[in-house]
Amino acid sequence: MRKGVVSILTPAYNGEGLIHRLLDSVLRQTYPHVAMVVVNDGSTDRTEDVVKSYIPKFEARGYSLSIHNQPNGGQSNAINNGLKLVDGEYLVWPDCDDWYATDDAIAKLVARLAQYGDDVGVSRCAYNWVSEGDFKIICTHYPCMGEEPECVFENSVLDKPHFWFTPGGWMLKAKFLDELIPGREIYQNKSAGQNAQLLWPYLFAKKCVSVEEPMFNYQIRESSHSRGMAVTTEKKLMQQETYYKTYTAVLNSINGLDSKKKEKLLAMLRFDVCNCCINIIIGSGDFKKFRSYNNELHDLEKSGLIEADIRLKRKVKLALASVPVLRRVIGCRVRFHK
């Protein structure tokens, strides 16, 4: 590990018209030691040329920038391969369509982590949702953690308020990568998300600190990895099932996680996925699949592993979602897996 260096690992697929914002925002950073790696995931446009054009700019700034090409395998595959290239003391992994909102974002995330010993391994900041067309700020999400380090593992798994998977707002101490993610290998599938796979092992083993400032911009794009891949009902359902396989793989990989706790967390995650699938199905009219997922939800409710308030919310949401006018308003709260 190169002491003091922040490794920036970015997967990129057809980011020709997008990645320049991220690269420019990195060049503006006040932090002095940055090594950026872009994994070009089989792009069919000029992504490689755009990144290469920035290499002299990074060198002039005292930073390093490299691009590694691979056949298209999806973001989780790109991150998996890129993890082997990380050699800095700290790791961030922004997507190519997002960018840093302030010039001191990296410096402040490093400073928060550097205040603490090995019991703290993660820092995060607030971030902005920005619109695709005009880049206006839609809303800002704050960690609301306060000043002291916290264990937020269960909040992350159960998707509690003030938690999110947006990659650019997080930083890890890379010294724990090989311990917490053995072989630096994560579950890979074109629909699989990478963020839970990096964060959950860290958040289980280490505490997290926050910077309560919006220092990252997350662009809401309809054609992004998390929103644009699944078009048909069948593909949307398959995507949800892939998310659950990812969750299962991550929780099974965490050493020291109590078996009963894991069983409850997996039940809650399955409950969440089933609810999302039901809301997808309601709009398609496939009542056979509806019955299958609804029966699974009933079994989960009877298991005693699902909290009472979660069960009540599910019943209310399902009743409202059955009304066509409200269905589009309510929808299903799908986690972001960019």
Order of alpha helices (4+ residues) and beta strands (2+ residues): beta-alpha-beta-alpha-beta-alpha-beta-beta-alpha-beta-beta-alpha-beta-alpha-alpha-beta-alpha-alpha-alpha-alpha-alpha-alpha
